[in-house]
Amino acid sequence: MLRLPDQLPDEQIVKILRRDIVILVKKIFLFMMLVLFFLLFAFIMYTQVPEIQESDIFPALVLGSFAYFLFAWLFFFFSFIDFYLNVVVITNERIINIEQQGFFSRTISEQRLFRIQDVTSEVVGVWPTVFKYGKVYVQTAAEKERFIFEQIPDPNGVRDLLIKLAETDRERAGKELLAEEKFVGAI
């Protein structure tokens, strides 16, 4: 079972969200097109035009084509890292948003559920509508006023889940506050 750092007592993970798999598939398709273009260029360069191999420009073409191939692999690697390490963890007490920004930078934000004021889901475009992914906006009254979860699968279901969890957490927090006031008043 996954354990969260700084996990609160009785806190349980309700849902872990990553970007929709369609986003990764699109990036893989683009990567395959980049590699196909590289292979086509290499095939033409080595077999179809023998004069190029004997020219002074050939080493620069080889170096440039391998730099292009390295760029394609870096694009794929970064796309996978971005997909895998951008995570939203929804627990019964808070939301934790982990955003990977580049290879060596990460931002982690969290918000207690009882502070949620509004949750909005948005699906815009043909592909998001067909594959049912979109954005979820979580409005709070905290320092970071708005959480945005992009390209999340089933944004309407996530919105409904967050609203339900926020209401439950507000009721629980209200009961704890009331019990605490009664305890302080008894002393």
Residue pairs with C-beta under 8 A, 6 or more apart in sequence:
2 13
2 16
4 11
4 13
4 89
4 91
4 96
8 91
8 93
8 94
10 92
10 93
11 91
11 92
11 93
11 94
12 91
12 92
13 89
13 90
13 91
14 90
14 91
14 92
14 161
14 165
15 89
15 90
15 158
15 161
16 87
16 88
16 89
16 90
17 87
17 88
17 89
17 90
17 149
17 152
17 153
17 158
18 83
18 84
18 86
18 87
18 88
19 83
19 86
19 133
19 150
19 151
19 152
20 131
20 132
20 133
20 151
20 152
20 153
21 153
22 127
22 131
22 133
23 83
23 133
23 151
24 79
24 80
24 83
27 75
27 76
27 79
27 80
27 83
28 76
28 79
30 75
31 72
31 75
31 76
31 79
34 68
34 72
34 75
35 69
35 72
38 65
38 68
38 69
38 72
41 65
42 65
45 52
45 53
45 61
45 62
45 65
46 53
52 58
52 61
78 103
81 100
81 103
82 100
85 98
85 100
85 106
86 98
86 99
86 100
87 97
87 98
88 95
88 96
88 97
88 98
88 149
88 152
89 95
89 96
89 98
90 158
90 161
90 162
90 165
92 113
92 165
92 168
92 169
93 112
93 113
93 169
94 110
94 111
94 112
94 113
95 110
95 111
95 113
95 116
95 138
95 147
95 162
96 108
96 109
96 110
97 107
97 108
97 109
97 110
97 147
97 149
98 106
98 107
98 108
99 106
99 107
99 108
99 109
100 106
101 107
109 144
109 147
111 138
111 140
111 142
111 144
111 147
112 169
113 162
113 165
113 166
113 168
113 169
113 170
114 166
114 169
114 170
114 173
115 140
115 141
115 142
116 138
116 139
116 140
116 162
116 163
116 166
117 139
117 140
117 141
118 137
118 138
118 139
119 136
119 137
119 138
119 139
119 159
119 162
119 163
119 166
120 136
120 137
120 139
120 159
121 134
121 135
121 136
121 137
121 155
121 156
121 158
121 159
122 134
122 135
122 136
122 137
122 155
123 129
123 132
123 133
123 134
123 135
123 155
123 156
124 134
124 135
128 134
128 151
132 153
132 154
133 151
133 152
133 153
133 154
133 155
134 151
134 152
134 155
135 148
135 149
135 150
135 151
135 152
135 155
136 148
136 149
136 152
136 155
136 158
136 159
136 162
137 146
137 147
137 148
138 146
138 147
138 148
138 149
138 162
139 145
139 146
140 146
140 147
149 155
149 158
152 158
